[in-house]
Amino acid sequence: MNLDLNPEEGDDANPGSETRPWRTLQYAVDQVQPGDIICVHNGTYDEEVRIVGSGTDASPILLQGFSNDSVSIRSIEFAPGASHYRIDGCSITGYEVWGITLYGNNSRIHLSDLDVGGGEVGIRLTVGGNEGPPRVRSRVRGHCGGLCHL
């Protein structure tokens, strides 16, 4: 199912459709089911998004910037075990320390067409059950480096 998000025109009381989108990313990631696609429209999402749920191997969850829209998100954190997610076509900026964090036991995380920069480390990986590093096809910057593995 396609679910739409718009920080200017949305409302989290809406059904998340193209004509009646949600407003916040956190609300969207709390609602999605395996196979859902979150279409993130133009705007700045000044949120520290925490992803707890997961897709499945056959039906990952996709969070993507819509078409050529300019989408900026403060930070994204994958809780332990959150897996089967694809993040595509967004900027991760405005964070102080970590832009994207994987807290362990995360699998099948794909990060593509992202511009991650603005804090100390762009992507932080925590040791503990990860099925290898996430697939990253993005520009990653940080004051102390792009990737940090703890």
Residue pairs with C-beta under 8 A, 6 or more apart in sequence:
1 33
1 35
1 36
1 37
2 18
2 36
2 37
2 39
3 16
3 17
3 22
3 28
3 31
3 32
3 36
3 37
3 38
3 39
4 10
4 16
4 17
4 18
4 21
4 22
4 38
4 39
4 41
4 66
5 16
5 21
5 22
5 23
5 24
5 25
5 28
5 38
5 39
5 40
5 41
5 45
6 21
6 22
6 23
6 41
6 42
6 43
7 23
7 24
7 41
7 43
7 44
7 45
8 43
9 21
10 21
10 22
10 23
10 24
11 20
11 22
11 23
12 22
12 23
12 24
12 27
14 20
14 21
14 22
14 23
16 22
16 28
16 31
18 39
21 41
22 28
22 31
24 45
24 47
25 38
25 40
25 45
25 47
25 49
25 63
25 73
26 47
26 49
26 50
28 38
28 63
29 38
29 49
29 50
29 51
29 52
29 53
29 61
29 63
30 52
30 53
32 38
32 53
32 61
33 61
34 54
34 55
34 56
34 58
34 59
34 60
34 61
34 84
35 55
35 56
35 59
35 60
35 61
36 55
36 61
36 62
37 61
37 62
37 64
38 61
38 62
38 63
38 64
39 64
39 66
40 63
40 64
40 65
40 66
40 69
40 71
40 73
40 90
41 66
41 69
41 71
42 66
42 69
42 70
42 71
43 69
43 70
43 71
43 72
44 72
45 71
45 72
45 73
45 74
46 74
46 94
47 73
47 74
47 75
48 74
48 75
48 77
48 95
49 73
49 74
49 75
49 76
49 77
50 77
50 79
51 76
51 77
51 78
51 79
51 82
51 85
52 79
52 82
53 61
53 82
54 61
54 81
54 82
54 83
54 84
54 85
55 61
55 83
55 84
55 85
55 108
56 84
57 84
57 108
59 84
60 84
60 85
60 86
60 108
60 110
61 84
61 85
61 86
62 85
62 86
62 88
63 85
63 86
63 87
63 88
63 90
64 86
64 87
64 88
64 89
64 90
65 71
65 88
65 89
65 90
65 113
66 89
70 91
71 89
71 90
71 91
72 90
72 91
72 92
72 93
72 94
73 90
73 91
73 92
73 93
74 92
74 93
74 94
74 95
75 92
75 94
75 95
75 98
75 99
75 100
75 101
76 87
76 92
76 99
76 100
76 101
77 98
77 100
77 101
77 103
78 85
78 100
78 101
78 102
78 103
78 106
78 109
79 103
80 103
80 104
80 105
80 106
80 128
81 105
81 106
82 106
83 105
83 106
83 107
83 108
83 109
84 107
84 108
85 108
85 109
85 110
86 109
86 110
86 111
86 112
87 100
87 109
87 110
87 111
87 112
87 114
88 110
88 111
88 112
88 113
88 114
89 112
89 113
89 114
90 114
90 115
91 114
91 115
91 116
92 99
92 100
92 114
92 115
92 116
92 117
92 118
92 122
93 99
93 115
93 116
93 117
93 118
94 118
95 118
95 119
96 119
96 120
97 119
97 120
97 121
98 119
98 120
98 121
98 122
98 123
98 124
98 148
99 116
99 117
99 118
99 119
99 121
99 122
99 123
99 140
99 142
100 111
100 114
100 116
100 122
100 123
100 124
101 123
101 124
101 126
102 109
102 123
102 124
102 125
102 126
102 130
102 134
103 126
103 128
104 126
104 127
104 128
104 129
104 130
105 128
105 129
105 130
106 129
106 130
106 131
106 134
107 130
107 131
108 131
109 134
109 135
110 134
110 135
111 123
111 134
111 135
111 136
111 137
111 138
112 135
112 136
112 137
112 138
113 137
113 138
114 138
114 139
114 140
115 138
115 139
116 122
116 123
116 138
116 139
116 140
116 141
116 142
116 146
117 139
117 140
117 141
117 142
118 141
119 142
119 143
120 142
120 143
120 144
121 142
121 143
121 144
121 145
121 146
121 147
121 148
122 140
122 141
122 142
122 145
122 146
122 147
123 134
123 136
123 140
123 146
123 147
123 148
124 147
124 148
124 149
124 150
125 133
125 134
125 147
125 148
125 149
125 150
126 150
127 149
127 150
133 147
133 149
136 147
140 146
140 147
142 148
